[in-house]
Each structure stands twice: as structure tokens, then as C-alpha cells.
């Protein structure tokens, strides 16, 4: 399936962001307007809510590898969005650059997760997570306005 394919089961609609070689798809469902939740479409056609970080309501799954590890973003209890990794039924916050408030994981290839994080000065940086360690790959943009993380989230 292509990115942003809409598939339906008997009870929910899944907007698909990625499908792995085994045919398992991930993306999000909208439980209510403006509240997407990360979801997985299994081989039997059922959708499963992947959940969000403790205290958060919204999440989106962006990519899945062939082993079934999923990456994306989730809202925190404070309303910030963080890059996350779902594996074996649990969710892991991948964090931000020091003093950052926003991150998103956009791809996974084995042990490496690629994404973005804002830095203390508000600039957006490419980041790579390997074995839980984040590496700053460099600046992507000028300092973000206060609503930049919200605008980026709304585009997902």
C-alpha cells in the first residue's frame, strides 16, 4: 500500500503510513476529530490501537520494519510530542535534544531510527537513534516559531 492509503475494517478506518514486507500496516485512526491514535492493521485485517505515552491522548505510527518494530510520535502528559518506538506491546519515549520540546521518528531500518528534534534554540535538527542513543545530525531549519511544533503535528 502507498502512504496515506485509507483502509476500513468493520469498526474503524486506518490511514496507512507504511506497510512492511510481511503485509502489516501502521498509521492512525481518528477516535474523534483531531485525536489521531497510532494503529496497526494485522494480517487478519483487524486494527489495533497502539496507545500513547502516559497522560497523552494522541499518537501516530509512521513506519514499521520487517520485525514489527514501529516508530512515530506520541503526545506526552504536558501536551508535547515525542518520537516513540513501539516494540512487543510497549511504547518507548525516544526523547529530544537537550532542552528540546518536540521530536518525531520518521523511519526505521533495523536498529536505526531517523527523525527530527528541536534544539534549545528552537532550530529543528535531523537526529538518529541507535540502541537508544540519539545523535544530532545537524540543523534543518531556522529557529521555529512558538507554534511550529503544532503546525508540524497538524500536517501529519
Backbone torsions as a table, in degrees:
resi	resn	phi	psi	omega
1	UNK	NA	148.0	176.0
2	UNK	-80.5	161.0	175.9
3	UNK	-58.5	144.8	177.6
4	UNK	67.5	24.5	171.7
5	UNK	-74.1	136.5	178.0
6	UNK	-99.6	123.9	176.6
7	UNK	-122.7	151.3	-177.0
8	UNK	-124.0	141.2	168.5
9	UNK	-111.4	-172.8	-178.2
10	UNK	-62.3	-27.4	-173.2
11	UNK	-120.3	-21.9	-175.3
12	UNK	-140.8	160.6	174.2
13	UNK	-109.1	133.9	178.9
14	UNK	-115.2	126.7	170.8
15	UNK	-91.1	115.2	-172.3
16	UNK	-88.1	126.7	174.7
17	UNK	-99.2	-27.8	-178.2
18	UNK	-159.3	151.9	175.2
19	UNK	-134.5	131.8	-179.8
20	UNK	-86.5	178.2	-176.7
21	UNK	-63.5	-21.8	179.2
22	UNK	-84.3	-7.1	179.3
23	UNK	92.0	9.7	177.3
24	UNK	-87.2	130.3	-176.7
25	UNK	-110.5	150.1	175.3
26	UNK	-133.2	156.0	178.9
27	UNK	176.0	-127.0	178.9
28	UNK	-151.9	155.5	169.6
29	UNK	-116.7	155.8	175.3
30	UNK	-107.2	105.5	178.6
31	UNK	-66.1	-39.8	172.2
32	UNK	-142.1	160.3	179.2
33	UNK	-53.2	137.8	178.9
34	UNK	69.7	11.2	177.4
35	UNK	-127.7	74.7	178.1
36	UNK	-70.9	147.9	174.9
37	UNK	-128.7	133.8	177.7
38	UNK	-58.9	139.2	-178.5
39	UNK	-144.8	157.1	178.9
40	UNK	-123.3	135.6	174.2
41	UNK	-104.6	113.0	-178.2
42	UNK	-79.0	172.0	-177.7
43	UNK	-63.3	-25.2	178.7
44	UNK	-83.8	2.0	175.6
45	UNK	90.3	3.2	178.8
46	UNK	-89.7	146.8	176.6
47	UNK	-96.4	141.6	178.2
48	UNK	-128.8	128.1	176.7
49	UNK	-69.7	125.7	179.8
50	UNK	-86.1	-12.2	178.4
51	UNK	84.1	-173.8	-179.8
52	UNK	-141.0	174.1	177.2
53	UNK	-63.0	153.8	-179.5
54	UNK	-52.0	128.8	178.6
55	UNK	85.8	-13.3	178.4
56	UNK	-91.7	157.0	179.9
57	UNK	-110.6	-35.0	-171.5
58	UNK	-106.0	147.9	176.5
59	UNK	-160.4	158.5	177.9
60	UNK	-143.3	130.9	173.5
61	UNK	-91.4	131.3	-173.5
62	UNK	-109.2	-36.6	-176.6
63	UNK	-148.8	157.6	177.7
64	UNK	-140.9	136.5	176.8
65	UNK	-93.7	176.2	-175.3
66	UNK	-69.0	-17.0	175.9
67	UNK	-87.2	-4.3	178.3
68	UNK	93.6	5.7	175.3
69	UNK	-76.8	133.9	-172.4
70	UNK	-119.2	142.0	175.5
71	UNK	-128.1	158.0	178.6
72	UNK	175.3	-136.4	179.1
73	UNK	-145.1	154.7	178.5
74	UNK	-143.3	147.7	174.1
75	UNK	-75.3	144.1	176.0
76	UNK	-96.7	176.0	178.2
77	UNK	-62.2	-25.5	-179.9
78	UNK	-90.7	1.3	178.7
79	UNK	89.7	-0.6	175.8
80	UNK	-80.0	160.3	177.0
81	UNK	-111.0	136.4	-177.5
82	UNK	-127.1	146.8	170.7
83	UNK	-64.3	137.1	180.0
84	UNK	-135.8	161.2	176.5
85	UNK	-131.2	129.2	175.4
86	UNK	-105.8	127.9	177.5
87	UNK	-147.9	132.3	176.5
88	UNK	51.4	41.6	174.8
89	UNK	81.7	2.4	178.7
90	UNK	-122.8	157.5	-177.7
91	UNK	-111.9	140.6	179.9
92	UNK	-125.5	127.0	174.5
93	UNK	-76.0	120.7	-179.0
94	UNK	-85.4	-8.8	174.7
95	UNK	84.4	-173.1	179.3
96	UNK	-131.9	172.3	169.5
97	UNK	-63.0	159.9	-178.9
98	UNK	-51.4	127.5	178.8
99	UNK	66.5	15.6	174.7
100	UNK	-81.7	165.7	-178.2
101	UNK	-125.7	-6.3	-172.8
102	UNK	-144.5	139.3	169.7
103	UNK	-153.7	157.5	175.6
104	UNK	-146.3	138.6	172.8
105	UNK	-95.2	128.6	-175.1
106	UNK	-114.0	-10.2	178.7
107	UNK	-163.9	154.4	178.3
108	UNK	-138.0	139.4	176.9
109	UNK	-141.9	92.6	-175.7
110	UNK	67.6	-123.7	-177.3
111	UNK	-84.2	-9.5	-176.0
112	UNK	-97.8	131.8	177.1
113	UNK	-119.4	126.6	179.7
114	UNK	-104.1	141.9	178.7
115	UNK	-167.8	-157.8	-177.7
116	UNK	-137.6	151.7	174.0
117	UNK	-149.0	147.7	172.1
118	UNK	-85.4	153.2	179.4
119	UNK	-103.0	175.4	-178.1
120	UNK	-57.3	-32.4	-178.6
121	UNK	-86.5	4.2	177.7
122	UNK	90.4	-4.4	179.0
123	UNK	-77.6	151.3	178.8
124	UNK	-94.8	132.3	-177.8
125	UNK	-123.0	145.2	168.2
126	UNK	-75.6	139.2	179.4
127	UNK	-135.2	155.7	177.7
128	UNK	-129.9	128.2	175.4
129	UNK	-106.5	125.9	174.5
130	UNK	-131.9	124.4	-178.7
131	UNK	51.4	40.6	177.0
132	UNK	81.3	-3.2	179.7
133	UNK	-102.5	132.6	-179.9
134	UNK	-94.9	134.9	173.9
135	UNK	-117.8	129.3	177.6
136	UNK	-79.7	118.9	-179.4
137	UNK	-93.9	-1.9	176.2
138	UNK	119.6	163.9	-176.0
139	UNK	-70.5	137.8	176.6
140	UNK	-105.9	-24.5	-172.7
141	UNK	-152.4	172.1	173.2
142	UNK	-73.6	170.4	178.9
143	UNK	-51.9	137.7	-179.2
144	UNK	-82.1	150.1	172.3
145	UNK	-73.3	169.0	-177.9
146	UNK	-59.1	-29.8	-177.8
147	UNK	-98.2	8.3	-179.8
148	UNK	-58.4	-47.0	178.3
149	UNK	-59.3	-37.2	178.6
150	UNK	-66.1	-43.4	178.4
151	UNK	-62.8	-40.5	179.0
152	UNK	-64.5	-42.4	179.6
153	UNK	-62.6	-42.1	-176.8
154	UNK	-65.2	-24.0	179.2
155	UNK	-79.5	-15.2	-177.2
156	UNK	-84.4	NA	NA
